[in-house]
Amino acid sequence: MDVKVELKKLYTNRLLQSQKEISEFEEALSNLVSLGDKSVITGLCLGFDDDTEQYEIMFGLVHGIEHLYKENIEEGLYLITLAVPSVIDRAREWMEVLHYRILNHEQVRRIYGSVLSKLDDNTKEIIVNLLSDIKSEDPNMFSNSVDEVLQAI
């Protein structure tokens, strides 16, 4: 299997507007996750798009990414951060979903602050802004979690 071909197939079909696109997307995602290689996480993140027609299927991408980084959380989170600047303009909602899940998991959240501290200034600023927006949208739920991550930077 050619990883680049599968990532391109995932990206090309990310809007999930037809049964063919859904099938191609799901097949590519399954193939990529079955490799068990976390190095594809950044490429998988490029498959997010807020204009998708199928929320449930796109959520499979979230689960696939989480599955790939569970054995090495720090590296997996770092690979997610690399994709954020590239996708934030077209997949902000999905980046929020990924970050909600990071913030809601204590072990992952603690590691994330350390990961963010190692990023270049531009990427760090984009993610800090995203986290600040999450905090302001739902302070009761995320204020403490976001503050914990930001204090670690």
Secondary structure by P-SEA (a helix, b strand, c coil): ccaaaaaaaaaaacccccaaaaaaaaaaaaaaaaaccccaaaaaaaccccccccaaaaaaaaaaaaaaacccaaaaaaaaaaaccccccccaaaaaaaaaaaaacaaaaaaaaaaaaaccaaaaaaaaaaaaaaaaacccccaaaaaaaaaac
